[in-house]
Amino acid sequence: MTRPILHHYDLSPFAEKVRLAFGHKRVEWASVEVPIWPPRPDMVPLTGGYRRIPALQIGADVYCDTALILSELDRRYPDHALYPAGQVGAVTAFAAWADAAGFVPAATLTTSIIGDGVPAEFIADRIAFMKHDFSLAASRKAAPVNRQRVTALIGIIADMLADGRPFLFGDTLSAADLAAYHPLWFARSNGGEEIARLIPLDALAPWMDRIGAIGHGERTTLTADDALAVARDALPDPTEGVVDGDPGSLVAGDAVLVQADQANDPVRGTLVAANAREIVVRHSSDVAGTVHVHLPRLGYAVVRDGDA
Ligand SMILES: N[C@@H](CCC(=O)N[C@@H](CS)C(=O)NCC(=O)O)C(=O)O
């Protein structure tokens, strides 16, 4: 099977979800290190404009957003399912909520401690892209509100684990655990001892340690140039299973723009297929050749290019 390639940086909480998924499924993968702030000239030709981290490349297919990346990993490596049978909907909905609830509050509590060491370029980029200020001063000012938000997340996780179950949805790890875990992982790994004052994690420590112990599977390193060559030398997989049935009445062959609800990094290309779970767009460039860019349906809208 073609080796999956993860475009990411080590500090990325969302990428940690996928690295742990590789560990859980015992998958061999290749790591392409991406700069922590753009420009990302070697990644964007593969994603058609999506700039966020991580992106998963398998040959000439590129999967954006961890929600879809994890379900694609389940499709290709069904053992140790992250969306367990009978719980797919509940896990998907919980994970979408936890991703949104935890990431910015936990990251901003962390920068309220370490913000002085954060490069000015990073702060300026995230203000422009996310309209969010990670500077020390702004993070400290926002700390009381972010503590409340993270406390709510921790309370829900604690409630779910209260009956002694090892993972949020039962005996096995699911995408729900990874979504609830990654913001707390980032805070615990980067916030030093002081983070315990802002985010009391003691009650969740056994659950977090259980997840951390999964590790990242077998990781090798690949250059960005080599990843582009992999895409150029491959053909996208047939899109069987993703039937032509877009609820917005678009059809395969239309020039489209796929826009996230919560971020401004639209993907441009030609619609290949779309259904209730996934949108597939063809994108071509000299450096990457023709790729299929896959995005989740939940949280994204596809419109005719020019109508946006
Ligand atoms: N919904 C996306 C969110 C990804 C995301 O926001 N990732 C962060 C890094 S952890 C990011 O891309 N930040 C801006 C950037 O690096 O350009 C997912 O699940 O993959």
The ligand as an ORCA input file, in Angstrom:
! r2SCAN-3c Opt
* xyz 0 1
  N     -10.481     21.684     11.270
  C      -9.074     21.557     10.969
  C      -8.286     22.533     11.846
  C      -6.798     22.515     11.566
  C      -6.062     23.675     12.221
  O      -6.659     24.706     12.585
  N      -4.766     23.499     12.370
  C      -3.954     24.574     12.880
  C      -2.605     24.018     13.356
  S      -2.791     22.927     14.734
  C      -3.621     25.507     11.760
  O      -3.662     25.122     10.612
  N      -3.270     26.747     12.078
  C      -2.965     27.710     11.060
  C      -1.809     27.292     10.234
  O      -0.909     26.549     10.694
  O      -1.751     27.732      9.103
  C      -8.611     20.120     11.190
  O      -9.326     19.370     11.890
  O      -7.603     19.695     10.606
*
